[in-house]
Amino acid sequence: MTTDKDNPAPAWSNEDLRGNPHQAQDKAGRVRRMFDSIAGRYDLNNRLHSFGRDQSWRRSAVAMAEVGPMDRVLDVACGTGDLTLALARKKPASILGVDFSSEMLAVAHRKGASVKLADLTPTPEFKQGDAMNLELDDASCTVVTIAFGIRNVLDPARAIAEFHRVLAPGGRLVILEFSQPSNRLVRFGSDLYNKRIMPLTATLLSGDRSGAYRYLPRSMETFASAEELACVMTDCGFQDTRHQPLTFGVCTLTCGIKPAGHGPS
Ligand SMILES: C[S@@+](CC[C@H](N)C(=O)[O-])C[C@H]1O[C@@H](n2cnc3c(N)ncnc32)[C@H](O)[C@@H]1O
């Protein structure tokens, strides 16, 4: 796999971001390179730039997933493992985090190893893999989660179909993603922050040269709404989709169920 060290060009130039980054043919390679390059400061940037809210958004995702001791949980695009570890604290039967960025996974491994084993049984596993082509059997999971990941996947519909395939009938998919607040004043403040302030401060803090924090607001404004995402989930066979806006709609949780009696697809 190509790493940032092999390719010194920014993953996203200003020119690239004038268009829609989701339509870039080589989006997957650019996204992987970008996350490989920012992995070291990713958590710190998240905490600071969400004003400490990011972990509470992940806890809301865990609550929506209703994880119990019998669950086999898959956290896709797990990155540095924050959601995976929060899910693991619910002590499911098994918990696996998958991501395609080796540098993000390296941080996840370190964090997993530093948590007291007694606190996390079973120990979360982390593996490199692609959300659109999971190396897992049909119906092998009961919960699939993805936090701030679906926007970054090359073909979100293909990934959601893949989540449906690996879920057992009755299984839940929980998607946490940024969204556009419906209140115009909140939206104005959030746009100002995301487009003008955060790209400067986050780039400075991480010493980033990949363009990650200019890609972030552009990828948010050009991505599907929570309602459109729910329609894709319905098209892929999920039922009972519901939303939960968080922090004035800055993020939204979307949950859907793979209907019981539905065989592998
Ligand atoms: C914004 S980070 C989110 C990480 C983590 N879920 C969190 O809550 O902080 C997005 C992650 O999606 C991963 N990603 C993007 N496309 C992917 C794909 N096709 N397969 C696996 N991981 C992918 C990136 O490597 C990155 O770690």
The ligand as an SDF file (V2000), in Angstrom:
LIG
                    3D

 27 29  0  0  0  0  0  0  0  0999 V2000
  -12.8700   10.3440   10.1130 C   0  0  0  0  0  0  0  0  0  0  0  0
  -12.1250    8.7960   10.3590 S   0  0  0  0  0  0  0  0  0  0  0  0
  -13.1910    8.0690   11.5570 C   0  0  0  0  0  0  0  0  0  0  0  0
  -12.4740    7.1340   12.4890 C   0  0  0  0  0  0  0  0  0  0  0  0
  -13.2830    6.6330   13.6770 C   0  0  0  0  0  0  0  0  0  0  0  0
  -14.4410    5.8690   13.2780 N   0  0  0  0  0  0  0  0  0  0  0  0
  -13.6820    7.7320   14.6090 C   0  0  0  0  0  0  0  0  0  0  0  0
  -14.8120    7.7300   15.0870 O   0  0  0  0  0  0  0  0  0  0  0  0
  -12.8450    8.5960   14.8990 O   0  0  0  0  0  0  0  0  0  0  0  0
  -12.5760    7.9400    8.8940 C   0  0  0  0  0  0  0  0  0  0  0  0
  -11.8900    6.6030    8.7340 C   0  0  0  0  0  0  0  0  0  0  0  0
  -12.4660    5.9350    7.6150 O   0  0  0  0  0  0  0  0  0  0  0  0
  -11.4510    5.1120    7.0700 C   0  0  0  0  0  0  0  0  0  0  0  0
  -11.9020    4.6720    5.7460 N   0  0  0  0  0  0  0  0  0  0  0  0
  -12.3000    5.4220    4.7110 C   0  0  0  0  0  0  0  0  0  0  0  0
  -12.6710    4.6440    3.6680 N   0  0  0  0  0  0  0  0  0  0  0  0
  -12.5100    3.3600    4.0790 C   0  0  0  0  0  0  0  0  0  0  0  0
  -12.7330    2.1020    3.4600 C   0  0  0  0  0  0  0  0  0  0  0  0
  -13.1780    1.9910    2.2060 N   0  0  0  0  0  0  0  0  0  0  0  0
  -12.4820    0.9910    4.1700 N   0  0  0  0  0  0  0  0  0  0  0  0
  -12.0130    1.0590    5.4390 C   0  0  0  0  0  0  0  0  0  0  0  0
  -11.7740    2.2280    6.0760 N   0  0  0  0  0  0  0  0  0  0  0  0
  -12.0230    3.3730    5.4010 C   0  0  0  0  0  0  0  0  0  0  0  0
  -10.2250    6.0080    7.0940 C   0  0  0  0  0  0  0  0  0  0  0  0
   -9.0180    5.3000    6.9670 O   0  0  0  0  0  0  0  0  0  0  0  0
  -10.3850    6.6860    8.4550 C   0  0  0  0  0  0  0  0  0  0  0  0
   -9.6850    6.0040    9.4700 O   0  0  0  0  0  0  0  0  0  0  0  0
  1  2  1  0
  2  3  1  0
  2 10  1  0
  3  4  1  0
  4  5  1  0
  5  6  1  0
  5  7  1  0
  7  8  2  0
  7  9  1  0
 10 11  1  0
 11 12  1  0
 11 26  1  0
 12 13  1  0
 13 14  1  0
 13 24  1  0
 14 15  1  0
 14 23  1  0
 15 16  2  0
 16 17  1  0
 17 18  1  0
 17 23  2  0
 18 19  1  0
 18 20  2  0
 20 21  1  0
 21 22  2  0
 22 23  1  0
 24 25  1  0
 24 26  1  0
 26 27  1  0
M  CHG  2   2   1   9  -1
M  END
$$$$
